[in-house]
């Protein structure tokens, strides 16, 4: 397996939710009116939403609101801990400017069967900018209902104070070139000194941007002067999974890849996907996926932000046995399987799901629930050691007496 290590000055991750102190914050709609949340760097879907403190890059939040009434929305920004809970910092501690600003950039949809308002928000901007590094969450709400948020969107700000080098291997401490992948890496910190690295440093590793497969507070195996080593660590062994399935609904006139048919059924278009089959316990077939990403675009107009329509998309999975509950995941689900549950139809002997999606190109997988927080790909998708995956390593530092977690470095490891 060839391993390609990508060093980026910006990084991604799209998931986490603002609620009580007991729950992690993640990108998600909090109202049925909100669809198609994207949190991007410089409008590039391949760059994760992490920007450098006092740098030139911009976070761009894009989303649609299906209700065309009361278009005026406001937003506020929160600082978060390494584990994506609201931090103890006040606005004046982490923000230049004032919170609760108006979103001024919005447009109404054009020539679509489903009417919506499209919003764009750039950060930093003339009103607000970050003072410190770490994790951040944007919360959007109606100007007339500040206590009833419509969505949350998450991003990070980094200081780039450490260097991370690592690799991915199918030869793990569990098995050899079978069903798992293992991450090993080193963190070099010649410009930083730690009194107690195990207490001050917090490391999170995510597979394909999915919190449900995240490993948090991973401890170093060895601690050396100016260097932390993470190897032969069971917390860094992941199910290898399988390549993402794909479909495209870019045209109203014909079905694209993975689509059986598209029809107009009042009040909107319906897209029936090809029936999927269980891929576990079979030979892996290579497919160049985008590791869970989705891309919004239409061939029916020139401006996909406001001319792309919404289709009711029907998922179908053929299975001879009942594996319930079963879920769809991908970035378009905000990697929250609980919101995308398939139901078993006794008549057709298929798992089915219907959901409203904007025209574009989508990646997805099927996962089964192990418990309320953990999911597995093994029963439906299978696990193959040479699957192409991305692993995001995030390194946080909280010095003694500090009140917040700094983001001091990251790296993306990508298998090929």
C-alpha positions as CSV (number, residue, x, y, z in Angstrom):
1,X,0.0,0.0,0.0
2,X,1.4,3.4,-1.0
3,X,1.1,6.0,1.7
4,X,1.0,9.7,0.8
5,X,1.5,12.2,3.6
6,X,-0.1,15.6,3.0
7,X,1.2,18.6,5.0
8,X,-1.5,21.3,4.8
9,X,-1.6,24.8,6.1
10,X,-5.4,24.4,6.5
11,X,-7.3,21.4,7.6
12,X,-10.8,20.1,7.9
13,X,-13.3,18.8,9.9
14,X,-17.0,19.1,9.5
15,X,-18.6,17.8,12.6
16,X,-19.6,18.7,16.1
17,X,-22.8,20.4,18.1
18,X,-23.6,23.1,20.5
19,X,-25.8,22.1,23.4
20,X,-25.2,21.2,27.0
21,X,-21.8,20.9,28.6
22,X,-22.3,17.1,28.5
23,X,-22.5,16.8,24.8
24,X,-19.9,17.4,22.1
25,X,-20.6,20.2,19.6
26,X,-20.9,19.3,15.9
27,X,-21.9,20.7,12.6
28,X,-25.6,20.0,12.2
29,X,-29.0,21.6,11.4
30,X,-31.2,22.2,14.4
31,X,-34.3,22.9,12.4
32,X,-36.0,21.0,9.5
33,X,-35.8,24.3,7.5
34,X,-32.0,24.1,7.3
35,X,-30.3,22.0,4.5
36,X,-27.0,21.6,2.8
37,X,-24.6,23.1,5.4
38,X,-21.1,23.5,4.1
39,X,-18.1,24.9,6.1
40,X,-15.2,25.5,3.7
41,X,-11.8,27.2,3.5
42,X,-11.7,29.7,0.6
43,X,-14.7,28.0,-1.0
44,X,-12.7,24.8,-1.7
45,X,-14.5,21.6,-0.8
46,X,-11.2,19.7,-0.5
47,X,-9.8,21.9,2.2
48,X,-11.0,21.2,5.7
49,X,-12.2,24.2,7.8
50,X,-9.0,25.0,9.7
51,X,-7.3,28.4,9.3
52,X,-4.2,29.9,10.6
53,X,-4.4,32.5,13.4
54,X,-3.8,35.9,11.8
55,X,-3.6,34.3,8.4
56,X,-5.2,35.3,5.1
57,X,-7.5,32.3,4.7
58,X,-11.3,32.6,5.3
59,X,-13.9,30.2,6.6
60,X,-17.0,30.2,4.4
61,X,-20.3,28.9,5.8
62,X,-22.9,28.1,3.2
63,X,-26.4,26.8,3.9
64,X,-30.0,26.9,2.6
65,X,-33.2,27.7,4.5
66,X,-36.3,26.1,2.9
67,X,-38.6,28.7,4.4
68,X,-38.6,31.9,2.3
69,X,-40.2,34.0,5.1
70,X,-38.2,36.1,7.6
71,X,-34.9,36.1,5.7
72,X,-32.9,38.1,8.3
73,X,-30.7,35.8,10.3
74,X,-27.9,36.5,12.9
75,X,-25.0,34.5,14.1
76,X,-22.8,34.2,17.2
77,X,-19.5,32.5,17.7
78,X,-18.4,30.3,20.6
79,X,-14.9,29.1,21.6
80,X,-14.7,25.3,22.3
81,X,-12.5,22.9,24.1
82,X,-10.4,20.1,22.4
83,X,-13.4,17.8,23.0
84,X,-15.8,20.2,21.4
85,X,-17.6,21.5,24.4
86,X,-18.2,25.2,25.1
87,X,-15.0,26.6,26.8
88,X,-14.9,29.0,29.8
89,X,-13.7,31.9,27.7
90,X,-15.9,35.0,27.3
91,X,-16.4,36.9,24.0
92,X,-13.7,39.4,24.9
93,X,-11.2,36.7,25.6
94,X,-11.4,35.0,22.1
95,X,-13.0,37.5,19.7
96,X,-12.0,40.8,18.2
97,X,-15.3,42.7,17.6
98,X,-18.8,41.9,18.8
99,X,-21.0,38.8,18.6
100,X,-24.5,38.5,17.3
101,X,-23.9,40.0,13.9
102,X,-26.3,40.0,10.9
103,X,-25.8,37.7,8.0
104,X,-26.0,40.1,5.1
105,X,-25.2,37.8,2.1
106,X,-28.4,35.9,1.1
107,X,-30.2,35.2,-2.1
108,X,-33.5,33.5,-3.1
109,X,-33.6,30.4,-5.2
110,X,-34.4,30.7,-9.0
111,X,-36.5,28.4,-11.1
112,X,-36.6,25.5,-8.6
113,X,-39.5,23.3,-7.5
114,X,-38.4,23.7,-3.9
115,X,-38.1,27.3,-2.8
116,X,-35.2,28.3,-0.5
117,X,-32.9,31.1,0.6
118,X,-29.2,30.6,0.2
119,X,-26.9,32.2,2.8
120,X,-23.1,32.8,2.7
121,X,-21.0,33.9,5.7
122,X,-17.3,34.7,5.7
123,X,-15.0,34.6,8.8
124,X,-12.9,36.5,9.8
125,X,-14.7,39.6,8.5
126,X,-14.8,43.3,9.3
127,X,-17.0,42.7,12.3
128,X,-15.3,39.8,14.0
129,X,-12.0,37.8,14.0
130,X,-10.4,35.3,16.3
131,X,-7.9,36.3,19.0
132,X,-6.7,32.8,20.0
133,X,-6.4,29.4,18.4
134,X,-8.5,26.3,19.2
135,X,-11.9,25.0,18.1
136,X,-14.8,27.3,17.3
137,X,-18.6,27.0,16.6
138,X,-20.9,29.3,14.7
139,X,-24.6,29.3,15.8
140,X,-27.2,30.8,13.5
141,X,-30.6,32.0,14.6
142,X,-33.6,34.1,13.6
143,X,-33.2,37.7,14.6
144,X,-36.6,37.5,16.4
145,X,-35.7,34.2,18.2
146,X,-32.2,34.3,19.6
147,X,-32.8,31.4,22.0
148,X,-33.9,29.0,19.3
149,X,-30.9,28.3,17.0
150,X,-31.3,27.0,13.5
151,X,-27.9,25.4,13.0
152,X,-24.3,24.9,14.3
153,X,-21.2,24.8,12.2
154,X,-17.7,24.1,13.4
155,X,-14.1,25.0,12.4
156,X,-10.7,25.4,14.0
157,X,-7.9,28.0,14.2
158,X,-4.3,26.9,14.5
159,X,-0.9,28.2,15.6
160,X,1.3,25.7,13.8
161,X,3.8,25.3,16.6
162,X,4.7,21.6,16.1
163,X,5.6,19.2,13.3
164,X,3.8,15.9,12.8
165,X,5.2,13.0,10.8
166,X,3.3,9.7,10.5
167,X,2.3,6.7,8.5
168,X,-0.6,4.2,8.0
169,X,-0.2,0.5,7.8
170,X,-2.3,-2.6,7.2
171,X,0.1,-4.5,9.4
172,X,-1.5,-3.9,12.8
173,X,-1.2,-5.2,16.3
174,X,-4.6,-6.9,15.6
175,X,-4.0,-8.6,12.3
176,X,-1.8,-8.6,9.2
177,X,-3.3,-7.1,6.0
178,X,-6.8,-8.1,6.8
179,X,-9.5,-5.8,8.3
180,X,-7.7,-2.9,10.1
181,X,-5.4,0.0,9.6
182,X,-3.0,1.3,12.3
183,X,-1.7,4.9,12.6
184,X,1.8,5.7,13.9
185,X,3.2,9.2,14.2
186,X,5.7,11.6,16.0
187,X,5.1,15.1,17.3
188,X,8.3,17.3,17.2
189,X,8.1,20.4,19.4
190,X,11.5,22.1,19.5
191,X,9.9,25.5,20.2
192,X,7.7,24.3,23.1
193,X,8.4,22.8,26.5
194,X,5.9,20.8,28.5
195,X,6.0,20.3,32.3
196,X,3.8,17.2,31.9
197,X,3.1,16.2,28.3
198,X,0.5,13.6,29.2
199,X,-1.6,16.2,31.0
200,X,-0.9,19.2,28.8
201,X,-1.2,17.6,25.3
202,X,-4.5,16.3,23.9
203,X,-4.5,14.4,20.6
204,X,-7.5,13.5,18.5
205,X,-7.5,11.3,15.4
206,X,-10.4,11.0,13.0
207,X,-11.0,8.7,10.2
208,X,-12.6,10.3,7.1
209,X,-13.9,13.2,9.2
210,X,-16.3,11.0,11.2
211,X,-16.7,11.7,14.9
212,X,-18.2,8.2,15.5
213,X,-14.8,6.7,14.5
214,X,-12.8,9.3,16.4
215,X,-10.1,8.5,19.0
216,X,-9.7,11.2,21.6
217,X,-7.1,11.9,24.3
218,X,-4.7,9.5,22.7
219,X,-1.6,9.1,25.0
220,X,2.0,9.0,23.7
221,X,3.9,5.6,23.8
222,X,7.2,7.3,24.5
223,X,8.2,10.8,25.6
224,X,11.6,12.2,24.6
225,X,13.0,15.7,24.8
226,X,11.3,17.8,22.1
227,X,9.5,14.7,20.7
228,X,6.4,12.6,21.4
229,X,6.1,9.1,19.8
230,X,2.7,7.4,19.2
231,X,3.2,3.8,18.0
232,X,1.9,0.3,18.8
233,X,-1.1,2.0,20.4
234,X,-4.5,0.1,20.4
235,X,-6.3,3.4,20.3
236,X,-4.8,4.0,16.9
237,X,-6.2,0.9,15.2
238,X,-9.3,1.5,13.0
239,X,-11.6,-0.7,11.0
240,X,-10.3,-0.3,7.5
241,X,-13.8,-0.1,6.0
242,X,-14.5,0.0,2.3
243,X,-14.6,2.6,-0.5
244,X,-17.6,5.0,-0.3
245,X,-20.5,4.3,-2.6
246,X,-21.4,7.2,-4.9
247,X,-24.3,8.8,-6.8
248,X,-25.0,12.0,-8.7
249,X,-28.2,14.0,-9.2
250,X,-26.9,16.9,-11.2
251,X,-29.7,16.9,-13.9
252,X,-33.5,16.9,-13.8
253,X,-33.7,15.3,-17.2
254,X,-31.7,12.1,-16.6
255,X,-30.2,10.0,-13.8
256,X,-26.5,10.1,-13.3
257,X,-24.1,7.6,-11.7
258,X,-25.8,5.3,-9.2
259,X,-29.3,6.5,-10.1
260,X,-32.0,4.2,-11.5
261,X,-34.5,6.9,-12.5
262,X,-35.5,10.6,-11.8
263,X,-39.2,11.7,-12.0
264,X,-41.2,14.7,-11.1
265,X,-43.8,13.8,-8.5
266,X,-45.6,16.8,-7.1
267,X,-44.3,18.8,-5.3
268,X,-40.7,18.0,-6.3
269,X,-38.4,15.6,-8.2
270,X,-37.8,12.1,-6.9
271,X,-34.5,10.2,-7.5
272,X,-34.5,6.4,-7.0
273,X,-31.0,5.1,-6.4
274,X,-29.8,1.8,-7.8
275,X,-30.4,-1.1,-5.3
276,X,-27.2,-1.6,-3.2
277,X,-25.9,-5.0,-2.2
278,X,-24.0,-6.1,0.9
279,X,-20.2,-5.9,0.2
280,X,-18.9,-7.7,3.3
281,X,-17.1,-11.0,2.9
282,X,-16.4,-10.3,-0.8
283,X,-13.4,-9.2,-2.8
284,X,-12.7,-5.5,-2.5
285,X,-13.3,-3.6,-5.7
286,X,-11.4,-0.3,-6.1
287,X,-13.3,2.9,-6.7
288,X,-11.9,6.4,-6.6
289,X,-14.2,8.0,-4.0
290,X,-13.9,11.3,-2.2
291,X,-13.8,9.8,1.4
292,X,-17.3,10.9,2.3
293,X,-17.5,14.4,0.7
294,X,-20.4,15.9,-1.2
295,X,-20.4,18.6,-3.9
296,X,-23.4,20.7,-4.7
297,X,-23.8,21.5,-8.4
298,X,-26.4,21.4,-11.2
299,X,-26.3,21.2,-15.0
300,X,-29.7,22.8,-15.2
301,X,-28.3,26.3,-14.4
302,X,-25.2,28.4,-14.1
303,X,-25.3,29.2,-10.4
304,X,-25.6,26.1,-8.3
305,X,-26.0,28.1,-5.0
306,X,-29.5,29.3,-6.1
307,X,-30.4,27.3,-9.2
308,X,-29.8,23.7,-7.9
309,X,-33.1,22.1,-7.0
310,X,-33.9,19.7,-4.2
311,X,-34.7,16.0,-4.9
312,X,-36.3,13.4,-2.7
313,X,-33.6,10.7,-2.8
314,X,-34.6,7.0,-2.2
315,X,-31.9,4.7,-0.8
316,X,-32.4,0.9,-1.2
317,X,-30.2,-1.8,0.3
318,X,-30.9,-5.5,-0.5
319,X,-30.3,-7.8,2.4
320,X,-31.4,-11.3,3.2
321,X,-31.2,-10.8,7.0
322,X,-32.4,-8.2,9.4
323,X,-29.5,-6.0,10.7
324,X,-31.4,-3.3,12.6
325,X,-30.8,-0.5,13.2
326,X,-28.9,0.5,10.0
327,X,-27.8,3.9,9.0
328,X,-26.4,6.0,6.1
329,X,-23.3,8.1,6.8
330,X,-21.3,10.6,4.8
331,X,-20.5,14.3,5.1
332,X,-24.0,15.2,3.8
333,X,-25.4,13.4,7.0
334,X,-22.9,15.6,9.0
335,X,-21.6,12.2,10.0
336,X,-24.4,11.8,12.5
337,X,-25.9,8.4,11.7
338,X,-28.8,8.9,14.1
339,X,-30.5,11.3,11.7
340,X,-30.4,8.8,8.7
341,X,-32.0,5.5,9.8
342,X,-33.1,2.9,7.2
343,X,-36.2,0.9,7.7
344,X,-36.7,-2.7,6.7
345,X,-39.6,-3.3,4.3
346,X,-40.9,-6.9,4.7
347,X,-42.6,-6.8,1.3
348,X,-39.5,-5.9,-0.7
349,X,-36.9,-7.4,1.7
350,X,-35.0,-4.2,1.4
351,X,-33.7,-1.5,3.7
352,X,-35.1,1.9,2.6
353,X,-34.5,5.6,3.4
354,X,-36.0,8.8,1.9
355,X,-34.4,12.2,2.4
356,X,-34.4,15.6,0.7
357,X,-31.0,16.5,-0.9
358,X,-29.8,19.3,-3.1
359,X,-28.5,18.5,-6.6
360,X,-24.9,17.4,-6.7
361,X,-22.5,14.5,-6.2
362,X,-22.6,12.4,-3.0
363,X,-20.5,9.8,-1.1
364,X,-22.1,7.4,1.4
365,X,-21.7,4.2,3.4
366,X,-24.0,1.9,5.4
367,X,-23.1,1.3,9.1
368,X,-24.8,-0.7,11.8
369,X,-25.2,0.5,15.3
370,X,-23.2,-1.3,18.1
371,X,-24.6,0.9,20.8
372,X,-25.8,4.6,21.1
373,X,-22.4,6.0,20.2
374,X,-20.5,3.4,18.2
375,X,-21.0,2.1,14.7
376,X,-19.4,-0.5,12.5
377,X,-19.0,-1.0,8.7
378,X,-18.2,-4.8,9.1
379,X,-21.7,-6.2,8.5
380,X,-22.6,-4.3,5.3
381,X,-19.5,-2.7,3.8
382,X,-16.9,-5.1,5.0
383,X,-13.3,-4.2,6.1
384,X,-10.4,-4.3,3.7
385,X,-6.9,-3.3,4.8
386,X,-6.1,-1.5,1.5
387,X,-9.1,0.8,1.5
388,X,-8.3,4.4,0.8
389,X,-8.9,6.5,3.9
390,X,-7.9,9.9,5.4
391,X,-6.8,10.2,9.0
392,X,-6.8,13.6,10.6
393,X,-4.4,14.2,13.6
394,X,-5.2,17.2,15.7
395,X,-2.8,18.3,18.5
396,X,-4.0,20.6,21.3
397,X,-2.1,22.1,24.2
398,X,-3.4,23.5,27.5
399,X,-0.4,24.9,29.6
400,X,-0.7,24.9,33.4
401,X,-3.1,27.6,34.6
402,X,-4.4,28.2,31.1
403,X,-8.2,28.4,30.6
404,X,-8.4,27.0,27.1
405,X,-7.0,24.4,24.6
406,X,-4.8,25.8,21.9
407,X,-4.6,24.0,18.6
408,X,-0.8,23.8,17.9
409,X,-0.7,21.5,14.9
410,X,-2.3,18.9,12.6
411,X,-1.5,16.6,9.8
412,X,-3.5,14.5,7.3
413,X,-2.4,11.0,6.5
414,X,-3.9,9.6,3.3
415,X,-3.7,6.0,2.2
416,X,-3.7,5.2,-1.6
